[in-house]
Amino acid sequence: MEPLYQSKIVCICCENTFMTSRVRPSFKRAARVDSDFCGYYKIDVNPDFYVVRVCPNCGFASTENGLERLNDQQKKQYLEKIGFRWQNQDYCGERNVKQAMASYKLALLSAQAVGEKDRVIAGILHHIAWLYRYEENQNEEIRFLRFALQSYIRVYEAEGVALNNAKLMFLIGELNRRVGELNDAVKWFSRVVNDKKIVDAAMIRASREQWQFIREEMEARSKNGSGDTSTNENKGLTEQTISTSA
């Protein structure tokens, strides 16, 4: 069985019907997962490359978590900001990392043009950071992790307090850790561990592990006489010119 299959999509912007490639669920199991949930796969096909659907007719790009429909004003905003420059391109077949990156950046621009939710934009930014991680481009990875972090914080400020979203809080802590903001990382991890309303055992355990990892890292650096307490290492847990304003 081939890992890719074709799925029919109706573009919510121009109403064009097109086919896009998806990865079968049986091929989505990661061989290992980083502590911020970036997956690595034994097969050549990376499921993360196929999250974004790109309309070949108008270029509008979205994910399953995005808006289900656009009103006339949103369509106009997209077409005026992005769509008028679109030249027919086909992202519907097999994708390499370069094509995946292009599809995510189209999704980011599309989301910003139509006023998509911060939660969706944060996920797109985070995935772009993962793609740079696959390419070992640390500067761009950290840049987009910072963008994603800002969006995740906006999500938490808007809805996280009410939801007690432990995974969101853990991610904010973990991205702070990865960009070197260790004090902020500890604050978020400690919230997950100490908040009695949180009952997500996996996130409590993960937060405790990363909190301990930061302690050990800072102690090691202190013993070595280094004043630099930042760390961008990929500590993996057991499996489990673009504007960034929404």
Secondary structure by P-SEA (a helix, b strand, c coil): cccbbbbbbccccccccbbbbbbccccccccccccccccccccccccccccccccccccccccccccccccaaaaaaaaaccccccccccccccccaaaaaaaaaaaaaaaaaacccaaaaaaaaaaaaaaaaaacaaaaaaaaaaaaaaaaaaaaaccccccccaaaaaaaaaaaaaacaaaaaaaaaaaaaccccccaaaaaaaaaaaaaaaaaaaaaaaaacccccccccccccccccccccc
